[in-house]
Amino acid sequence: MQMSISTFPSHDRSLPYVSQWGSLDRNDEVVIQRAAPSGIDVFLRRTDPAQLHDWASDGYHSREEYLFWSRKICGLACLQSLLHGWTDIRLPMRELLALALDWGCYVVEPQGRVQGLIYRPFMAWVSSQFGFDCQLVENTPIQASARAVCPEQVLIASVSPEIRDPSIYEPRRGGHLVLVHTVRSGIVRFHNPSGYSHNADSTSLPIRVFERFYAGRGILISTRP
């Protein structure tokens, strides 16, 4: 597949928001609920997002496929934001997912459980196919990772999906990915692929609040000079 990669940065230096549910106004139909101390489940309100969103326009083959994968593609939503902001590449989400599966970024177990996003295959894929430079971040406080965030480099950060409710004081850490694109004066600004409609697109939190949800790991991504 031939892809045209534009010169960094995009003309307005911005990264567009991408919802893992396909459109921002669908995010409010998602319910993230702590099922046990060890895990968090995603439920849907009575209004089915598949009835509200044109999932076929995203390349999904069925309503069931859309509902299954849209719970799991927060990392691909972050990637699609980078592709739209930094490159000329435009791929439907399902096509992006197919590539990610081919590269082993997700592994579907026989029982249907999905492992992923798996960082190292993801880094190899986006480096090889899209020309991004990737650096793994592990066991690193957000204060240290934040120093590397600049207009030329972003952080896909592992956080709890509960970050959409920042008043939670003992969240699980990890399990969800957000795109940190700006850190300034102690404020972290990020895209949350499953945030509420009022706090998803370039939302901001004080760094000390973000730290409560942050798992200390992620991927720094930039384009090659």
Backbone hydrogen bonds, N-H to C=O, Kabsch-Sander energy under -0.5 kcal/mol:
donor,donor_aa,acceptor,acceptor_aa,energy
5,I,3,M,-0.6
6,S,4,S,-0.6
13,R,10,S,-2.0
20,Q,193,P,-1.7
21,W,193,P,-0.6
22,G,19,S,-1.5
26,R,23,S,-2.0
27,N,24,L,-1.5
29,E,26,R,-1.8
30,V,27,N,-1.8
31,V,43,F,-2.8
32,I,30,V,-0.5
33,Q,31,V,-0.6
33,Q,41,D,-2.7
35,A,33,Q,-0.6
35,A,39,G,-0.9
36,A,39,G,-1.6
39,G,36,A,-1.6
41,D,33,Q,-3.0
43,F,31,V,-3.7
43,F,41,D,-0.5
45,R,29,E,-2.6
48,D,46,R,-0.8
51,Q,48,D,-1.8
52,L,48,D,-0.8
52,L,49,P,-0.7
53,H,49,P,-2.2
55,W,53,H,-1.9
57,S,54,D,-1.2
58,D,55,W,-1.1
59,G,56,A,-1.7
60,Y,55,W,-1.6
66,Y,62,S,-2.1
67,L,63,R,-2.6
68,F,64,E,-2.3
69,W,65,E,-2.5
70,S,66,Y,-2.5
71,R,67,L,-0.6
72,K,69,W,-2.2
73,I,69,W,-0.8
77,A,73,I,-2.1
78,C,74,C,-1.8
79,L,75,G,-2.2
80,Q,76,L,-2.9
81,S,77,A,-1.7
82,L,78,C,-1.6
83,L,79,L,-2.7
84,H,80,Q,-2.4
85,G,81,S,-1.7
86,W,82,L,-3.1
87,T,83,L,-1.5
88,D,4,S,-1.3
94,R,58,D,-2.8
95,E,92,P,-0.5
96,L,92,P,-2.2
97,L,93,M,-2.5
98,A,94,R,-2.0
99,L,95,E,-1.8
100,A,96,L,-2.2
101,L,97,L,-2.5
102,D,98,A,-2.1
103,W,99,L,-1.8
104,G,101,L,-1.2
105,C,100,A,-2.7
106,Y,100,A,-0.6
107,V,115,Q,-2.3
109,E,107,V,-0.7
109,E,113,R,-3.2
112,G,109,E,-2.4
115,Q,107,V,-2.9
117,L,105,C,-0.5
118,I,105,C,-2.7
119,Y,117,L,-0.6
122,F,118,I,-1.7
123,M,119,Y,-2.9
124,A,120,R,-2.3
125,W,121,P,-2.4
126,V,122,F,-2.6
127,S,123,M,-1.8
128,S,124,A,-2.3
129,Q,125,W,-3.2
130,F,126,V,-1.1
131,G,127,S,-0.8
132,F,126,V,-1.8
133,D,222,S,-3.7
135,Q,220,L,-2.1
137,V,218,G,-2.7
140,T,216,G,-2.2
144,A,141,P,-0.8
145,S,141,P,-2.1
146,A,142,I,-2.9
147,R,143,Q,-0.6
147,R,144,A,-0.8
148,A,145,S,-1.6
149,V,146,A,-1.2
150,C,153,Q,-2.3
153,Q,150,C,-1.7
154,V,221,I,-2.5
155,L,180,V,-2.4
156,I,219,I,-2.9
157,A,155,L,-0.9
157,A,178,V,-2.4
158,S,217,R,-2.4
159,V,157,A,-0.6
159,V,176,H,-2.7
160,S,213,F,-0.9
163,I,160,S,-2.0
164,R,161,P,-1.4
165,D,162,E,-2.8
168,I,165,D,-2.2
174,G,213,F,-1.1
176,H,159,V,-1.5
178,V,157,A,-2.0
179,L,191,H,-2.4
180,V,155,L,-3.2
180,V,178,V,-0.7
181,H,179,L,-0.7
181,H,189,R,-1.9
182,T,189,R,-1.6
184,R,187,I,-2.2
187,I,184,R,-1.6
188,V,205,L,-3.2
189,R,182,T,-3.1
189,R,187,I,-0.5
190,F,203,T,-2.7
191,H,179,L,-2.3
192,N,200,A,-2.4
195,G,192,N,-1.9
199,N,196,Y,-1.4
202,S,200,A,-0.9
203,T,190,F,-1.7
203,T,200,A,-0.6
205,L,188,V,-2.2
207,I,186,G,-2.8
209,V,206,P,-1.1
210,F,206,P,-2.5
211,E,207,I,-2.0
212,R,208,R,-0.6
212,R,209,V,-1.0
213,F,209,V,-0.6
213,F,210,F,-1.3
214,Y,210,F,-1.3
215,A,158,S,-2.9
218,G,137,V,-2.1
219,I,156,I,-2.2
220,L,135,Q,-2.8
221,I,154,V,-2.5
222,S,133,D,-2.2
223,T,152,E,-0.6
224,R,131,G,-1.3
